[in-house]
């Protein structure tokens, strides 16, 4: 998946930062029923480092903030890549770095803070939903009975998944309420059909887009709404993660 777009810039009213999509050795959980993103990995750590270094060399520090994404968690990036991130961040005088990780790697966060001492670190978790039946019984997130309050002790941002068949509008609004209560920022990812068996509930999605809740959340600086099928009405997040062959075309 080397042809994926791995560097981009987010520059809108809600947040300004550079974003890199790096490659790790593979998501250690890799059992989420809705996700096929975990196929972007290579167990060869040297090959990962060589790819990641080329991506990181594109970082300029223009917004003093960098978000680091990979197909799994920050803990699955090789040590040389972590060292190179630190080198780039220091040289470009970047003050804030945002990492993404699975809840299972929460105890590694304190080590990251030691490695990046003096640099403000933020952490994103893909909770997807706080409804335990949906999260563990249907999505299979592997987070046990963790509550939003306990999750927020380690992560200050969370991703929420919306618009899949079987989800209710009421449960989604509860997720948003809890997300805004316990986290600094939330990102609502509207489900886009992929290679899994999960289906998009277009009726539910349109209910949201035609609601006052959508307008209020779209105006909220703490909320980002991303829908690859409706980029004209939702927030943007560059095109990091897209394959070059899909950019400018239809999915």
C-alpha positions as CSV (number, residue, x, y, z in Angstrom):
1,X,0.0,0.0,0.0
2,X,3.0,2.3,-0.6
3,X,1.0,4.2,-3.2
4,X,-1.2,5.7,-0.5
5,X,-1.0,9.5,0.2
6,X,1.0,9.7,3.4
7,X,1.5,13.4,4.0
8,X,-1.0,16.2,4.1
9,X,-1.9,19.5,5.7
10,X,-5.1,20.3,7.6
11,X,-5.7,24.1,7.5
12,X,-9.2,25.2,8.4
13,X,-10.9,27.1,11.1
14,X,-11.0,24.2,13.5
15,X,-7.4,23.1,13.5
16,X,-4.1,23.6,11.6
17,X,-1.5,20.9,11.5
18,X,0.5,18.6,9.3
19,X,-0.5,14.9,9.1
20,X,1.6,11.9,8.3
21,X,0.4,8.3,7.7
22,X,3.3,6.0,8.7
23,X,3.5,2.3,8.5
24,X,4.0,-0.1,11.5
25,X,4.5,-3.8,12.0
26,X,0.8,-4.4,12.2
27,X,-2.2,-3.7,14.4
28,X,-1.8,-6.1,17.4
29,X,-5.6,-6.2,17.8
30,X,-6.6,-6.4,14.1
31,X,-10.0,-7.8,15.0
32,X,-12.4,-4.9,14.5
33,X,-15.3,-6.1,12.4
34,X,-15.7,-2.9,10.5
35,X,-12.1,-2.1,9.6
36,X,-9.8,-3.2,6.8
37,X,-7.3,-0.4,7.4
38,X,-5.0,-2.8,9.2
39,X,-3.8,-4.3,5.9
40,X,-1.3,-1.4,5.7
41,X,1.7,-3.0,7.5
42,X,5.0,-4.7,7.1
43,X,6.7,-6.9,9.7
44,X,10.1,-5.8,8.3
45,X,11.0,-2.9,10.6
46,X,13.8,-1.6,8.5
47,X,11.5,-1.4,5.4
48,X,9.0,0.5,7.6
49,X,11.7,2.9,8.8
50,X,12.9,3.6,5.3
51,X,9.3,4.4,4.1
52,X,8.5,6.4,7.2
53,X,11.7,8.5,7.1
54,X,10.8,9.6,3.5
55,X,7.3,10.6,4.7
56,X,8.6,12.5,7.7
57,X,11.1,14.4,5.6
58,X,8.1,16.2,4.1
59,X,7.2,17.8,7.4
60,X,8.0,21.5,7.5
61,X,6.7,22.5,10.9
62,X,4.5,25.2,9.3
63,X,1.8,24.9,11.9
64,X,3.9,23.7,14.8
65,X,1.6,20.8,15.2
66,X,2.0,17.2,13.8
67,X,-0.5,14.3,13.8
68,X,1.0,10.9,13.4
69,X,-1.3,8.2,12.1
70,X,-0.6,4.5,11.4
71,X,-2.8,1.6,10.6
72,X,-2.5,0.4,14.2
73,X,-1.1,2.2,17.2
74,X,1.9,4.4,18.0
75,X,3.3,1.5,20.0
76,X,3.6,-0.6,16.8
77,X,6.0,1.9,15.1
78,X,9.6,0.7,15.1
79,X,12.1,2.3,17.4
80,X,14.1,4.0,14.6
81,X,10.9,5.6,13.4
82,X,10.1,6.9,16.9
83,X,13.6,8.4,17.1
84,X,13.2,10.0,13.7
85,X,9.9,11.5,14.7
86,X,11.6,13.0,17.7
87,X,14.5,14.3,15.5
88,X,12.1,16.0,13.0
89,X,9.9,17.5,15.7
90,X,12.9,18.9,17.4
91,X,14.5,20.3,14.3
92,X,11.3,21.8,12.9
93,X,10.4,23.3,16.4
94,X,7.0,21.5,16.5
95,X,5.4,22.1,19.8
96,X,2.5,19.5,19.7
97,X,2.4,16.0,18.4
98,X,-0.7,13.9,18.3
99,X,-0.5,10.1,18.3
100,X,-3.2,7.6,17.7
101,X,-3.5,4.3,19.6
102,X,-5.6,1.4,20.7
103,X,-6.8,1.3,24.3
104,X,-4.7,-1.8,24.9
105,X,-1.5,0.3,24.5
106,X,-2.5,2.9,27.1
107,X,0.3,2.0,29.4
108,X,2.9,2.9,26.8
109,X,1.7,6.5,26.8
110,X,3.9,7.3,29.8
111,X,7.0,6.1,28.0
112,X,6.1,8.3,25.0
113,X,5.9,11.3,27.3
114,X,9.4,10.5,28.6
115,X,10.8,10.1,25.1
116,X,9.2,13.4,24.0
117,X,9.9,15.3,27.2
118,X,9.3,19.0,26.7
119,X,6.9,18.4,23.8
120,X,3.2,18.6,24.2
121,X,1.7,15.2,23.4
122,X,-2.0,14.4,22.7
123,X,-3.4,10.9,22.2
124,X,-6.4,9.8,20.1
125,X,-8.3,6.6,20.7
126,X,-10.8,5.0,18.4
127,X,-13.5,4.3,20.9
128,X,-16.1,4.3,18.0
129,X,-19.0,4.1,20.5
130,X,-19.5,4.0,24.3
131,X,-22.4,1.6,24.0
132,X,-20.8,-1.6,25.3
133,X,-23.0,-4.0,23.3
134,X,-22.3,-2.1,20.1
135,X,-18.6,-1.6,20.8
136,X,-17.7,-5.1,21.9
137,X,-20.5,-7.3,20.7
138,X,-20.8,-5.8,17.2
139,X,-17.7,-3.8,16.4
140,X,-15.4,-6.0,18.4
141,X,-13.1,-3.2,19.5
142,X,-11.3,-5.2,22.2
143,X,-11.6,-2.5,24.9
144,X,-13.5,-4.6,27.5
145,X,-15.9,-2.7,29.8
146,X,-13.8,0.6,29.7
147,X,-16.0,3.6,30.3
148,X,-15.5,7.0,28.6
149,X,-14.3,8.4,31.9
150,X,-11.6,5.7,32.3
151,X,-10.6,6.0,28.7
152,X,-10.1,9.8,29.0
153,X,-7.5,9.3,31.7
154,X,-5.1,8.3,29.0
155,X,-6.5,9.8,25.8
156,X,-7.8,13.3,25.3
157,X,-9.3,12.8,21.9
158,X,-11.6,10.1,20.5
159,X,-12.9,8.9,17.2
160,X,-16.6,7.9,16.9
161,X,-18.0,5.7,14.2
162,X,-21.4,6.7,12.8
163,X,-23.8,5.5,10.0
164,X,-23.5,1.8,10.1
165,X,-26.6,-0.5,9.8
166,X,-27.7,-1.6,13.2
167,X,-26.8,1.7,14.9
168,X,-29.6,4.0,16.2
169,X,-29.7,7.7,16.1
170,X,-30.3,7.9,19.8
171,X,-27.2,5.8,20.7
172,X,-25.1,8.1,18.4
173,X,-26.3,11.2,20.1
174,X,-25.4,9.6,23.5
175,X,-21.9,8.9,22.1
176,X,-21.5,12.5,21.1
177,X,-22.7,13.8,24.5
178,X,-20.3,11.5,26.3
179,X,-17.5,12.3,23.9
180,X,-17.8,16.0,24.5
181,X,-18.1,15.5,28.2
182,X,-14.9,13.6,28.7
183,X,-12.7,14.5,25.8
184,X,-11.1,17.7,24.5
185,X,-12.0,16.8,20.8
186,X,-14.0,14.2,19.0
187,X,-14.0,13.2,15.4
188,X,-17.1,11.6,13.9
189,X,-16.2,9.3,11.1
190,X,-19.2,8.5,8.9
191,X,-18.9,4.9,7.8
192,X,-17.7,4.4,4.2
193,X,-18.3,0.9,2.7
194,X,-15.1,-1.1,2.5
195,X,-14.1,-4.8,2.1
196,X,-15.8,-5.8,5.4
197,X,-19.4,-7.0,5.7
198,X,-20.5,-3.8,7.4
199,X,-23.0,-1.7,5.5
200,X,-23.6,2.0,5.5
201,X,-27.1,3.1,6.7
202,X,-27.8,5.9,4.3
203,X,-31.2,6.7,5.8
204,X,-29.5,7.2,9.2
205,X,-26.8,9.3,7.7
206,X,-29.3,11.6,5.9
207,X,-31.3,11.9,9.1
208,X,-28.2,13.3,10.7
209,X,-27.4,15.7,7.9
210,X,-31.0,17.1,8.0
211,X,-30.9,17.6,11.7
212,X,-30.2,20.6,13.9
213,X,-27.6,18.4,15.7
214,X,-25.5,18.3,12.5
215,X,-25.5,22.0,12.1
216,X,-24.6,22.5,15.8
217,X,-21.8,19.9,15.7
218,X,-20.4,21.2,12.4
219,X,-20.1,24.7,14.0
220,X,-18.4,23.2,17.1
221,X,-14.6,23.8,17.1
222,X,-14.2,20.6,19.2
223,X,-15.9,18.4,16.7
224,X,-14.7,17.2,13.3
225,X,-17.1,15.3,11.0
226,X,-15.6,13.3,8.2
227,X,-17.5,11.6,5.4
228,X,-15.6,10.6,2.3
229,X,-18.9,10.4,0.4
230,X,-20.0,13.9,1.3
231,X,-16.9,16.0,1.5
232,X,-18.8,19.0,0.2
233,X,-20.9,19.4,3.3
234,X,-18.7,17.9,6.1
235,X,-15.3,18.9,7.6
236,X,-12.1,18.1,5.7
237,X,-9.1,16.2,6.8
238,X,-7.0,16.5,3.6
239,X,-6.8,13.2,1.8
240,X,-4.2,11.3,3.9
241,X,-4.8,7.6,3.6
242,X,-6.3,7.7,0.2
243,X,-4.7,5.8,-2.6
244,X,-3.3,8.1,-5.3
245,X,-5.4,6.4,-7.9
246,X,-8.6,7.4,-6.0
247,X,-7.7,11.0,-5.4
248,X,-9.8,13.3,-7.6
249,X,-12.1,10.4,-8.6
250,X,-14.9,8.5,-6.9
251,X,-14.7,5.7,-4.4
